[in-house]
Amino acid sequence: MAEKSFEKLRKKTTLELREIAKGLEGEGIPGFANLGRNELLLALCRATGVPEDQYKHLKLVDKKPLKDRIETLKGERDAALQARDGAQLSRVRRKIHRLKRRLRAASL
């Protein structure tokens, strides 16, 4: 495969990455159709021999716990609104904001 650079792979869309994974000879990447973009990118880097120092910063984040925590905090936010507790409302909104930013960063 000619794509041995993390930067070249990173710029491709998820569909293009799946096409590359499908085209790998031999074992390939099992279950590539169900992988998210970052997981697919990491698997492709390992399968194609991209040097690890190029992609070692790539972090896989499990999004489900983050989304669950945001939902819990939204309940706390609603309770703080009902109680008219401005300080608690501010704290909870800030936590929601931070978690949403982590969630978006995980998608890049």
N, C-alpha and C positions, 0 to 999 in steps of 0.2 A: 504494500500500500504506500502511496506517495505522501499521504498526510501524516507525517511524523512530528508535527508541531502542535502543541496544545493551543496556540493562538489561532491556527487555521481551523482546528476543530471547534473551538469556542465560538467562532463567528458563524457557524452553521446553525440552521434551524433544527428543531427537534426531528422533523420529518427527514431532513437530509442526514442527520445522525443515524436515524433508524435504517435508512437505505444503506449506509456504510456498514452498519452492524449486520444487516441481512446479507450483504455481499462478502462478508468475511468467510474465508474458506476454513474447513475443518470444523471444530466445535463451535466457533463463533461465540456469541453472547447469548446464553439461554434466557428466554423470557424478555428479550429486548423490547418487545412491543408494549410491555407493561411498566417499563422503567420510566421514571421522570427524567427531565433533561439533565440535571446534574449527575444523577446516578448513571445514566447512559454515557455521558461524557467521561466520567471516571472509568467506567468499564471499557470504553473504546481506547482510552489512553493506555490502560494496562494491556489490552489485547493487541494493540498495534506497536507496542514498544516505545512509546513516548517516554523520555527520561522523567523519572519521578520528581525531580526538582522543579519541573515546569508546572506540575499540577498538584503539588503537595499542599498548597494553600486552599484547594477546593474542599469545602466542608459540606458534608451531607447532614442536613437537619431534618429531624422527624417533625413534620408540620402538625400532625394530629394533636399532640399535647399543647402546642402553642394555640391552636384554634380552640381547644377545649378551655384553656385558661382564659382566653379572650371572652368566651361566652359566659364564664363564671363572673368575670369582672364586669360584664355588661349588666348582670343581675345586681351586683353591688352598686354599680353606677345608678341604676334605677332606684334602688333603695335610698341612696344618698340624695337623689333628687326629691324623693317623697319626703324625706326627713329634713330637707332644706339645710343639709350640712355641707357648706361650701368647701371647707378644708378637705373633708373626706372625698367629696366629688372631684376636687382637683387632683388628689393623689391617685384615685382610681383612673381618671382620664389619662393621666401621665403614664400609668402602667399599661393601659390599653395601647396608647400611642407607641410606646417602646416595643411592645410585643408585635404590633403590626409592622413596624420597621424591620424587626428581625425576620418576620415572615416574608416580607418583600425581598430582603437581602438574600434569603435562602433560595429565592426563585431565580436569581440572576445567574 
